[in-house]
Amino acid sequence: MGNALSCFQSTSMVLDPLNTNANAPNFQCHEAVDWGNLEALPLSLIFDKLVERIDHIYFSLVCKNWYSIAKFNYQNRQVKNNVLPMLMIPKRKCRTMRCLYGISTNTTYHFQLPVHHNKRLCGSTHGWVVKMNETIKGTCITLINPFKNHVSIPLPPLFMPGVYKHARCYECNVHKVFLSSNPTTSPHDYVVVAIYGLQKCLVFIKAGQFFWTYVNVDYRGFTDIAFYKGLVYAVGRTKNIVSFDFSNSKDSFDRKNIMPNVLSSGDAVYYTDRAYLVESLEGDLFLVGRRLGFPDDDNLPSSGTEEFEVYKLELDLQSGKLVQMIKLDSLGDNVLFVGDSDSVSMSASYFANCLQKDSIYYTDDFYEQVPHPYPKGPFDMKIFNVKDGSFSQHCPFRSWFKRMPPSLWIIPPFQWD
């Protein structure tokens, strides 16, 4: 306990959790205080001041008493359902690690994650990250838990007829990977869904299966996935939306095995450069469209995000059809996080001192510039206000981000075993 508590005190995490205020009073810790046996009330007050998940983890490591307080707060209060995403960013002068950035306090945590900083990750879901490799057998996806001894789950090779051939771009052949649940807590009951290939088609596999099941390639052009009310929903750039039920599928190598249910065939008039699906705090499904600016010269990269549009989807859950899309000019209590990770919503009221209301926090996930997908960055990481259309910053661009793959949102897991 001594070392952990000394570390906790030395970083001023008790009264100034992240030591971000240089003008804050300098509180002195006296050796006579029995920090390990503080009563539940003051410990809970301390815990309430810690917003970032990593600080919760540090708190629980001090001693058994502090661990029990953290566990109680997670199991008996709404904190367990309100965990702020953190940014996984490149670590300066390190090619084998990444670190975490807390947007609530603008703090870089020296919590080293064994993930190569110069390799693109094609997903962040349930505390896991996803990478891909080109092997003799084909394109292989690996699930990695960087918070649990770098545990990894290799998946079978993918069959992809249309792919990026350039050496710098092969890692973009798998666009995004999603998990229905956490493999750590549900090792035999999770589904992996991927968007793959130049045509951005869909494929999925269940835990324990040896072959991928391919959705009919006539349905393509997707940019995001959502697991919603027992089905998988996929959306594309023209607001084309499909759903499918994987519950009765079997092992198959037939690329035309699954025919999705078409909710909306899309309309090129409503083209967006990225589309996302986010389940709201109220249980609705939001469609988020993102438009980028481009110079007249097609060989130049994107100049960044110009605007977002958010729609609430009204679905007929019996027929599976889309009734209508309602454009929103306010997100209510929802604050959205989008990028190369799962698209999620956080509560503006719960994080009133940390998040901007009616806003979308986004990372740079536009990689279709070959042969150098990120010549300027990735630089496009900001906050967009849905009400007034303004932009602000959530993470300053660092010089060592240049030509690096994008940072992405991740929610560090907190397990009680």
Beta strands, then each sheet from edge to edge (+ up, - down):
strand 1: 86-90
strand 2: 98-102
strand 3: 107-113
strand 4: 124-125
strand 5: 128-135
strand 6: 138-145
strand 7: 151-154
strand 8: 174-179
strand 9: 191-196
strand 10: 201-206
strand 11: 213-214
strand 12: 222-228
strand 13: 231-236
strand 14: 241-244
strand 15: 261-264
strand 16: 274-279
strand 17: 285-293
strand 18: 304-316
strand 19: 321-328
strand 20: 334-338
strand 21: 344-347
strand 22: 359-362
strand 23: 382-385
strand 24: 391-392
strand 25: 408-410
sheet 1: 3+ 2- 1+ 25-
sheet 2: 4+ 5- 6+ 7-
sheet 3: 8+ 9- 10+ 11-
sheet 4: 12+ 13- 14+ 15-
sheet 5: 16+ 17- 18+ 19-
sheet 6: 21+ 20- 22- 23+ 24-
end
